[in-house]
Amino acid sequence: QVQLVGSGGGLVQAGGSLRLSCVASGRIPSFNTMGWYRQAPGKQRELVARIRSGGTVTYADSVKGRFTISRDGAKNTVNLQMNSLKPEDTAVYYCNLVDALDYRRDYWGQGTQVTVSS
């Protein structure tokens, strides 16, 4: 099993910044993708950004140029630097880890609230 613990959410004004972090522990697969998803009230969960263990990065169009995802393999940590935040970024953000060789091994963190006021 893999455990994910996310942190760093909070309340910020539009145009501000926040940094989310997620630490993975347990039986972490060697080849994996870590990322962040978000879910706003009444909406489906959506991808924000993800990064493969080899470094390939994918961003949602809505956050390109504003958010930056990074990972520290030695520390099994993934970070999401969020700049120029907008009210529409308000959501619960979830950390995710997927085994690149077995997609059934799909793990989620507990979620952290990000609220952007206008």
Phi and psi in radians as a Rosetta constraint file:
Dihedral C 1 N 2 CA 2 C 2 CIRCULARHARMONIC -2.136 0.35
Dihedral N 2 CA 2 C 2 N 3 CIRCULARHARMONIC 2.381 0.35
Dihedral C 2 N 3 CA 3 C 3 CIRCULARHARMONIC -1.964 0.35
Dihedral N 3 CA 3 C 3 N 4 CIRCULARHARMONIC 2.409 0.35
Dihedral C 3 N 4 CA 4 C 4 CIRCULARHARMONIC -2.158 0.35
Dihedral N 4 CA 4 C 4 N 5 CIRCULARHARMONIC 2.269 0.35
Dihedral C 4 N 5 CA 5 C 5 CIRCULARHARMONIC -2.189 0.35
Dihedral N 5 CA 5 C 5 N 6 CIRCULARHARMONIC 2.007 0.35
Dihedral C 5 N 6 CA 6 C 6 CIRCULARHARMONIC -1.739 0.35
Dihedral N 6 CA 6 C 6 N 7 CIRCULARHARMONIC 2.727 0.35
Dihedral C 6 N 7 CA 7 C 7 CIRCULARHARMONIC -2.717 0.35
Dihedral N 7 CA 7 C 7 N 8 CIRCULARHARMONIC 2.918 0.35
Dihedral C 7 N 8 CA 8 C 8 CIRCULARHARMONIC 1.885 0.35
Dihedral N 8 CA 8 C 8 N 9 CIRCULARHARMONIC -0.050 0.35
Dihedral C 8 N 9 CA 9 C 9 CIRCULARHARMONIC -1.215 0.35
Dihedral N 9 CA 9 C 9 N 10 CIRCULARHARMONIC 3.067 0.35
Dihedral C 9 N 10 CA 10 C 10 CIRCULARHARMONIC 2.838 0.35
Dihedral N 10 CA 10 C 10 N 11 CIRCULARHARMONIC -2.891 0.35
Dihedral C 10 N 11 CA 11 C 11 CIRCULARHARMONIC -1.905 0.35
Dihedral N 11 CA 11 C 11 N 12 CIRCULARHARMONIC 2.297 0.35
Dihedral C 11 N 12 CA 12 C 12 CIRCULARHARMONIC -2.536 0.35
Dihedral N 12 CA 12 C 12 N 13 CIRCULARHARMONIC 2.675 0.35
Dihedral C 12 N 13 CA 13 C 13 CIRCULARHARMONIC -1.395 0.35
Dihedral N 13 CA 13 C 13 N 14 CIRCULARHARMONIC 2.722 0.35
Dihedral C 13 N 14 CA 14 C 14 CIRCULARHARMONIC -0.957 0.35
Dihedral N 14 CA 14 C 14 N 15 CIRCULARHARMONIC 2.383 0.35
Dihedral C 14 N 15 CA 15 C 15 CIRCULARHARMONIC 1.619 0.35
Dihedral N 15 CA 15 C 15 N 16 CIRCULARHARMONIC -0.182 0.35
Dihedral C 15 N 16 CA 16 C 16 CIRCULARHARMONIC -1.460 0.35
Dihedral N 16 CA 16 C 16 N 17 CIRCULARHARMONIC -3.032 0.35
Dihedral C 16 N 17 CA 17 C 17 CIRCULARHARMONIC -2.303 0.35
Dihedral N 17 CA 17 C 17 N 18 CIRCULARHARMONIC 2.650 0.35
Dihedral C 17 N 18 CA 18 C 18 CIRCULARHARMONIC -2.508 0.35
Dihedral N 18 CA 18 C 18 N 19 CIRCULARHARMONIC 2.726 0.35
Dihedral C 18 N 19 CA 19 C 19 CIRCULARHARMONIC -2.228 0.35
Dihedral N 19 CA 19 C 19 N 20 CIRCULARHARMONIC 2.129 0.35
Dihedral C 19 N 20 CA 20 C 20 CIRCULARHARMONIC -1.743 0.35
Dihedral N 20 CA 20 C 20 N 21 CIRCULARHARMONIC 2.503 0.35
Dihedral C 20 N 21 CA 21 C 21 CIRCULARHARMONIC -2.280 0.35
Dihedral N 21 CA 21 C 21 N 22 CIRCULARHARMONIC 2.631 0.35
Dihedral C 21 N 22 CA 22 C 22 CIRCULARHARMONIC -2.484 0.35
Dihedral N 22 CA 22 C 22 N 23 CIRCULARHARMONIC 2.257 0.35
Dihedral C 22 N 23 CA 23 C 23 CIRCULARHARMONIC -1.955 0.35
Dihedral N 23 CA 23 C 23 N 24 CIRCULARHARMONIC 2.259 0.35
Dihedral C 23 N 24 CA 24 C 24 CIRCULARHARMONIC -1.773 0.35
Dihedral N 24 CA 24 C 24 N 25 CIRCULARHARMONIC 2.509 0.35
Dihedral C 24 N 25 CA 25 C 25 CIRCULARHARMONIC -2.518 0.35
Dihedral N 25 CA 25 C 25 N 26 CIRCULARHARMONIC 2.895 0.35
Dihedral C 25 N 26 CA 26 C 26 CIRCULARHARMONIC 1.789 0.35
Dihedral N 26 CA 26 C 26 N 27 CIRCULARHARMONIC -2.614 0.35
Dihedral C 26 N 27 CA 27 C 27 CIRCULARHARMONIC -1.504 0.35
Dihedral N 27 CA 27 C 27 N 28 CIRCULARHARMONIC 1.398 0.35
Dihedral C 27 N 28 CA 28 C 28 CIRCULARHARMONIC -1.417 0.35
Dihedral N 28 CA 28 C 28 N 29 CIRCULARHARMONIC 2.149 0.35
Dihedral C 28 N 29 CA 29 C 29 CIRCULARHARMONIC -1.145 0.35
Dihedral N 29 CA 29 C 29 N 30 CIRCULARHARMONIC 2.526 0.35
Dihedral C 29 N 30 CA 30 C 30 CIRCULARHARMONIC -1.113 0.35
Dihedral N 30 CA 30 C 30 N 31 CIRCULARHARMONIC -0.693 0.35
Dihedral C 30 N 31 CA 31 C 31 CIRCULARHARMONIC -1.890 0.35
Dihedral N 31 CA 31 C 31 N 32 CIRCULARHARMONIC 1.974 0.35
Dihedral C 31 N 32 CA 32 C 32 CIRCULARHARMONIC -2.622 0.35
Dihedral N 32 CA 32 C 32 N 33 CIRCULARHARMONIC 2.896 0.35
Dihedral C 32 N 33 CA 33 C 33 CIRCULARHARMONIC -2.076 0.35
Dihedral N 33 CA 33 C 33 N 34 CIRCULARHARMONIC 2.240 0.35
Dihedral C 33 N 34 CA 34 C 34 CIRCULARHARMONIC -1.965 0.35
Dihedral N 34 CA 34 C 34 N 35 CIRCULARHARMONIC 2.567 0.35
Dihedral C 34 N 35 CA 35 C 35 CIRCULARHARMONIC -2.886 0.35
Dihedral N 35 CA 35 C 35 N 36 CIRCULARHARMONIC -3.114 0.35
Dihedral C 35 N 36 CA 36 C 36 CIRCULARHARMONIC -2.182 0.35
Dihedral N 36 CA 36 C 36 N 37 CIRCULARHARMONIC 2.357 0.35
Dihedral C 36 N 37 CA 37 C 37 CIRCULARHARMONIC -2.115 0.35
Dihedral N 37 CA 37 C 37 N 38 CIRCULARHARMONIC 2.860 0.35
Dihedral C 37 N 38 CA 38 C 38 CIRCULARHARMONIC -2.475 0.35
Dihedral N 38 CA 38 C 38 N 39 CIRCULARHARMONIC 2.705 0.35
Dihedral C 38 N 39 CA 39 C 39 CIRCULARHARMONIC -2.432 0.35
Dihedral N 39 CA 39 C 39 N 40 CIRCULARHARMONIC 2.054 0.35
Dihedral C 39 N 40 CA 40 C 40 CIRCULARHARMONIC -1.604 0.35
Dihedral N 40 CA 40 C 40 N 41 CIRCULARHARMONIC 2.744 0.35
Dihedral C 40 N 41 CA 41 C 41 CIRCULARHARMONIC -0.960 0.35
Dihedral N 41 CA 41 C 41 N 42 CIRCULARHARMONIC 2.254 0.35
Dihedral C 41 N 42 CA 42 C 42 CIRCULARHARMONIC 1.354 0.35
Dihedral N 42 CA 42 C 42 N 43 CIRCULARHARMONIC 0.095 0.35
Dihedral C 42 N 43 CA 43 C 43 CIRCULARHARMONIC -2.124 0.35
Dihedral N 43 CA 43 C 43 N 44 CIRCULARHARMONIC 2.838 0.35
Dihedral C 43 N 44 CA 44 C 44 CIRCULARHARMONIC -1.374 0.35
Dihedral N 44 CA 44 C 44 N 45 CIRCULARHARMONIC 2.712 0.35
Dihedral C 44 N 45 CA 45 C 45 CIRCULARHARMONIC -1.151 0.35
Dihedral N 45 CA 45 C 45 N 46 CIRCULARHARMONIC 2.410 0.35
Dihedral C 45 N 46 CA 46 C 46 CIRCULARHARMONIC -2.343 0.35
Dihedral N 46 CA 46 C 46 N 47 CIRCULARHARMONIC 2.665 0.35
Dihedral C 46 N 47 CA 47 C 47 CIRCULARHARMONIC -1.194 0.35
Dihedral N 47 CA 47 C 47 N 48 CIRCULARHARMONIC 2.373 0.35
Dihedral C 47 N 48 CA 48 C 48 CIRCULARHARMONIC -1.777 0.35
Dihedral N 48 CA 48 C 48 N 49 CIRCULARHARMONIC -0.972 0.35
Dihedral C 48 N 49 CA 49 C 49 CIRCULARHARMONIC -2.849 0.35
Dihedral N 49 CA 49 C 49 N 50 CIRCULARHARMONIC 2.641 0.35
Dihedral C 49 N 50 CA 50 C 50 CIRCULARHARMONIC -2.560 0.35
Dihedral N 50 CA 50 C 50 N 51 CIRCULARHARMONIC 2.726 0.35
Dihedral C 50 N 51 CA 51 C 51 CIRCULARHARMONIC -2.473 0.35
Dihedral N 51 CA 51 C 51 N 52 CIRCULARHARMONIC 2.269 0.35
Dihedral C 51 N 52 CA 52 C 52 CIRCULARHARMONIC -1.417 0.35
Dihedral N 52 CA 52 C 52 N 53 CIRCULARHARMONIC 2.833 0.35
Dihedral C 52 N 53 CA 53 C 53 CIRCULARHARMONIC -1.100 0.35
Dihedral N 53 CA 53 C 53 N 54 CIRCULARHARMONIC -0.415 0.35
Dihedral C 53 N 54 CA 54 C 54 CIRCULARHARMONIC -1.451 0.35
Dihedral N 54 CA 54 C 54 N 55 CIRCULARHARMONIC -0.125 0.35
Dihedral C 54 N 55 CA 55 C 55 CIRCULARHARMONIC 1.885 0.35
Dihedral N 55 CA 55 C 55 N 56 CIRCULARHARMONIC -0.165 0.35
Dihedral C 55 N 56 CA 56 C 56 CIRCULARHARMONIC -1.144 0.35
Dihedral N 56 CA 56 C 56 N 57 CIRCULARHARMONIC 2.337 0.35
Dihedral C 56 N 57 CA 57 C 57 CIRCULARHARMONIC -2.076 0.35
Dihedral N 57 CA 57 C 57 N 58 CIRCULARHARMONIC 2.482 0.35
Dihedral C 57 N 58 CA 58 C 58 CIRCULARHARMONIC -2.263 0.35
Dihedral N 58 CA 58 C 58 N 59 CIRCULARHARMONIC 2.357 0.35
Dihedral C 58 N 59 CA 59 C 59 CIRCULARHARMONIC -2.134 0.35
Dihedral N 59 CA 59 C 59 N 60 CIRCULARHARMONIC 2.595 0.35
Dihedral C 59 N 60 CA 60 C 60 CIRCULARHARMONIC -1.194 0.35
Dihedral N 60 CA 60 C 60 N 61 CIRCULARHARMONIC 2.538 0.35
Dihedral C 60 N 61 CA 61 C 61 CIRCULARHARMONIC -0.993 0.35
Dihedral N 61 CA 61 C 61 N 62 CIRCULARHARMONIC -0.589 0.35
Dihedral C 61 N 62 CA 62 C 62 CIRCULARHARMONIC -1.208 0.35
Dihedral N 62 CA 62 C 62 N 63 CIRCULARHARMONIC -0.277 0.35
Dihedral C 62 N 63 CA 63 C 63 CIRCULARHARMONIC -2.039 0.35
Dihedral N 63 CA 63 C 63 N 64 CIRCULARHARMONIC -0.053 0.35
Dihedral C 63 N 64 CA 64 C 64 CIRCULARHARMONIC -1.029 0.35
Dihedral N 64 CA 64 C 64 N 65 CIRCULARHARMONIC 2.355 0.35
Dihedral C 64 N 65 CA 65 C 65 CIRCULARHARMONIC 1.501 0.35
Dihedral N 65 CA 65 C 65 N 66 CIRCULARHARMONIC -0.196 0.35
Dihedral C 65 N 66 CA 66 C 66 CIRCULARHARMONIC -2.034 0.35
Dihedral N 66 CA 66 C 66 N 67 CIRCULARHARMONIC -0.606 0.35
Dihedral C 66 N 67 CA 67 C 67 CIRCULARHARMONIC -1.899 0.35
Dihedral N 67 CA 67 C 67 N 68 CIRCULARHARMONIC 2.584 0.35
Dihedral C 67 N 68 CA 68 C 68 CIRCULARHARMONIC -2.338 0.35
Dihedral N 68 CA 68 C 68 N 69 CIRCULARHARMONIC 2.194 0.35
Dihedral C 68 N 69 CA 69 C 69 CIRCULARHARMONIC -1.793 0.35
Dihedral N 69 CA 69 C 69 N 70 CIRCULARHARMONIC 2.498 0.35
Dihedral C 69 N 70 CA 70 C 70 CIRCULARHARMONIC -2.573 0.35
Dihedral N 70 CA 70 C 70 N 71 CIRCULARHARMONIC 2.821 0.35
Dihedral C 70 N 71 CA 71 C 71 CIRCULARHARMONIC -2.470 0.35
Dihedral N 71 CA 71 C 71 N 72 CIRCULARHARMONIC 2.649 0.35
Dihedral C 71 N 72 CA 72 C 72 CIRCULARHARMONIC -2.066 0.35
Dihedral N 72 CA 72 C 72 N 73 CIRCULARHARMONIC 1.789 0.35
Dihedral C 72 N 73 CA 73 C 73 CIRCULARHARMONIC -1.082 0.35
Dihedral N 73 CA 73 C 73 N 74 CIRCULARHARMONIC -0.658 0.35
Dihedral C 73 N 74 CA 74 C 74 CIRCULARHARMONIC -1.133 0.35
Dihedral N 74 CA 74 C 74 N 75 CIRCULARHARMONIC -0.541 0.35
Dihedral C 74 N 75 CA 75 C 75 CIRCULARHARMONIC -1.788 0.35
Dihedral N 75 CA 75 C 75 N 76 CIRCULARHARMONIC 0.031 0.35
Dihedral C 75 N 76 CA 76 C 76 CIRCULARHARMONIC 0.880 0.35
Dihedral N 76 CA 76 C 76 N 77 CIRCULARHARMONIC 0.811 0.35
Dihedral C 76 N 77 CA 77 C 77 CIRCULARHARMONIC -2.145 0.35
Dihedral N 77 CA 77 C 77 N 78 CIRCULARHARMONIC 2.481 0.35
Dihedral C 77 N 78 CA 78 C 78 CIRCULARHARMONIC -2.180 0.35
Dihedral N 78 CA 78 C 78 N 79 CIRCULARHARMONIC 2.386 0.35
Dihedral C 78 N 79 CA 79 C 79 CIRCULARHARMONIC -2.115 0.35
Dihedral N 79 CA 79 C 79 N 80 CIRCULARHARMONIC 2.655 0.35
Dihedral C 79 N 80 CA 80 C 80 CIRCULARHARMONIC -2.301 0.35
Dihedral N 80 CA 80 C 80 N 81 CIRCULARHARMONIC 1.897 0.35
Dihedral C 80 N 81 CA 81 C 81 CIRCULARHARMONIC -1.566 0.35
Dihedral N 81 CA 81 C 81 N 82 CIRCULARHARMONIC 2.096 0.35
Dihedral C 81 N 82 CA 82 C 82 CIRCULARHARMONIC -2.005 0.35
Dihedral N 82 CA 82 C 82 N 83 CIRCULARHARMONIC 1.993 0.35
Dihedral C 82 N 83 CA 83 C 83 CIRCULARHARMONIC -1.998 0.35
Dihedral N 83 CA 83 C 83 N 84 CIRCULARHARMONIC 2.870 0.35
Dihedral C 83 N 84 CA 84 C 84 CIRCULARHARMONIC 0.853 0.35
Dihedral N 84 CA 84 C 84 N 85 CIRCULARHARMONIC 0.838 0.35
Dihedral C 84 N 85 CA 85 C 85 CIRCULARHARMONIC -1.133 0.35
Dihedral N 85 CA 85 C 85 N 86 CIRCULARHARMONIC 2.552 0.35
Dihedral C 85 N 86 CA 86 C 86 CIRCULARHARMONIC -2.108 0.35
Dihedral N 86 CA 86 C 86 N 87 CIRCULARHARMONIC 2.730 0.35
Dihedral C 86 N 87 CA 87 C 87 CIRCULARHARMONIC -0.959 0.35
Dihedral N 87 CA 87 C 87 N 88 CIRCULARHARMONIC -0.564 0.35
Dihedral C 87 N 88 CA 88 C 88 CIRCULARHARMONIC -1.264 0.35
Dihedral N 88 CA 88 C 88 N 89 CIRCULARHARMONIC -0.099 0.35
Dihedral C 88 N 89 CA 89 C 89 CIRCULARHARMONIC -1.445 0.35
Dihedral N 89 CA 89 C 89 N 90 CIRCULARHARMONIC -0.115 0.35
Dihedral C 89 N 90 CA 90 C 90 CIRCULARHARMONIC -1.089 0.35
Dihedral N 90 CA 90 C 90 N 91 CIRCULARHARMONIC 2.185 0.35
Dihedral C 90 N 91 CA 91 C 91 CIRCULARHARMONIC -3.112 0.35
Dihedral N 91 CA 91 C 91 N 92 CIRCULARHARMONIC 3.008 0.35
Dihedral C 91 N 92 CA 92 C 92 CIRCULARHARMONIC -1.577 0.35
Dihedral N 92 CA 92 C 92 N 93 CIRCULARHARMONIC 2.225 0.35
Dihedral C 92 N 93 CA 93 C 93 CIRCULARHARMONIC -1.790 0.35
Dihedral N 93 CA 93 C 93 N 94 CIRCULARHARMONIC 2.289 0.35
Dihedral C 93 N 94 CA 94 C 94 CIRCULARHARMONIC -2.058 0.35
Dihedral N 94 CA 94 C 94 N 95 CIRCULARHARMONIC 2.315 0.35
Dihedral C 94 N 95 CA 95 C 95 CIRCULARHARMONIC -1.417 0.35
Dihedral N 95 CA 95 C 95 N 96 CIRCULARHARMONIC 2.529 0.35
Dihedral C 95 N 96 CA 96 C 96 CIRCULARHARMONIC -2.432 0.35
Dihedral N 96 CA 96 C 96 N 97 CIRCULARHARMONIC 2.528 0.35
Dihedral C 96 N 97 CA 97 C 97 CIRCULARHARMONIC -2.373 0.35
Dihedral N 97 CA 97 C 97 N 98 CIRCULARHARMONIC 2.281 0.35
Dihedral C 97 N 98 CA 98 C 98 CIRCULARHARMONIC -2.195 0.35
Dihedral N 98 CA 98 C 98 N 99 CIRCULARHARMONIC 2.358 0.35
Dihedral C 98 N 99 CA 99 C 99 CIRCULARHARMONIC -1.234 0.35
Dihedral N 99 CA 99 C 99 N 100 CIRCULARHARMONIC 2.117 0.35
Dihedral C 99 N 100 CA 100 C 100 CIRCULARHARMONIC -1.181 0.35
Dihedral N 100 CA 100 C 100 N 101 CIRCULARHARMONIC -0.325 0.35
Dihedral C 100 N 101 CA 101 C 101 CIRCULARHARMONIC -1.783 0.35
Dihedral N 101 CA 101 C 101 N 102 CIRCULARHARMONIC -0.165 0.35
Dihedral C 101 N 102 CA 102 C 102 CIRCULARHARMONIC -2.667 0.35
Dihedral N 102 CA 102 C 102 N 103 CIRCULARHARMONIC 1.642 0.35
Dihedral C 102 N 103 CA 103 C 103 CIRCULARHARMONIC -1.152 0.35
Dihedral N 103 CA 103 C 103 N 104 CIRCULARHARMONIC -0.196 0.35
Dihedral C 103 N 104 CA 104 C 104 CIRCULARHARMONIC -1.212 0.35
Dihedral N 104 CA 104 C 104 N 105 CIRCULARHARMONIC -0.391 0.35
Dihedral C 104 N 105 CA 105 C 105 CIRCULARHARMONIC -1.501 0.35
Dihedral N 105 CA 105 C 105 N 106 CIRCULARHARMONIC 1.535 0.35
Dihedral C 105 N 106 CA 106 C 106 CIRCULARHARMONIC -2.251 0.35
Dihedral N 106 CA 106 C 106 N 107 CIRCULARHARMONIC 2.051 0.35
Dihedral C 106 N 107 CA 107 C 107 CIRCULARHARMONIC -2.131 0.35
Dihedral N 107 CA 107 C 107 N 108 CIRCULARHARMONIC 2.611 0.35
Dihedral C 107 N 108 CA 108 C 108 CIRCULARHARMONIC -2.284 0.35
Dihedral N 108 CA 108 C 108 N 109 CIRCULARHARMONIC 2.524 0.35
Dihedral C 108 N 109 CA 109 C 109 CIRCULARHARMONIC -1.423 0.35
Dihedral N 109 CA 109 C 109 N 110 CIRCULARHARMONIC -3.118 0.35
Dihedral C 109 N 110 CA 110 C 110 CIRCULARHARMONIC -1.441 0.35
Dihedral N 110 CA 110 C 110 N 111 CIRCULARHARMONIC -0.196 0.35
Dihedral C 110 N 111 CA 111 C 111 CIRCULARHARMONIC 1.599 0.35
Dihedral N 111 CA 111 C 111 N 112 CIRCULARHARMONIC 2.476 0.35
Dihedral C 111 N 112 CA 112 C 112 CIRCULARHARMONIC -2.372 0.35
Dihedral N 112 CA 112 C 112 N 113 CIRCULARHARMONIC 2.351 0.35
Dihedral C 112 N 113 CA 113 C 113 CIRCULARHARMONIC -1.408 0.35
Dihedral N 113 CA 113 C 113 N 114 CIRCULARHARMONIC 2.301 0.35
Dihedral C 113 N 114 CA 114 C 114 CIRCULARHARMONIC -2.100 0.35
Dihedral N 114 CA 114 C 114 N 115 CIRCULARHARMONIC 2.144 0.35
Dihedral C 114 N 115 CA 115 C 115 CIRCULARHARMONIC -2.168 0.35
Dihedral N 115 CA 115 C 115 N 116 CIRCULARHARMONIC 2.179 0.35
Dihedral C 115 N 116 CA 116 C 116 CIRCULARHARMONIC -2.009 0.35
Dihedral N 116 CA 116 C 116 N 117 CIRCULARHARMONIC 2.062 0.35
Dihedral C 116 N 117 CA 117 C 117 CIRCULARHARMONIC -1.621 0.35
Dihedral N 117 CA 117 C 117 N 118 CIRCULARHARMONIC 2.587 0.35
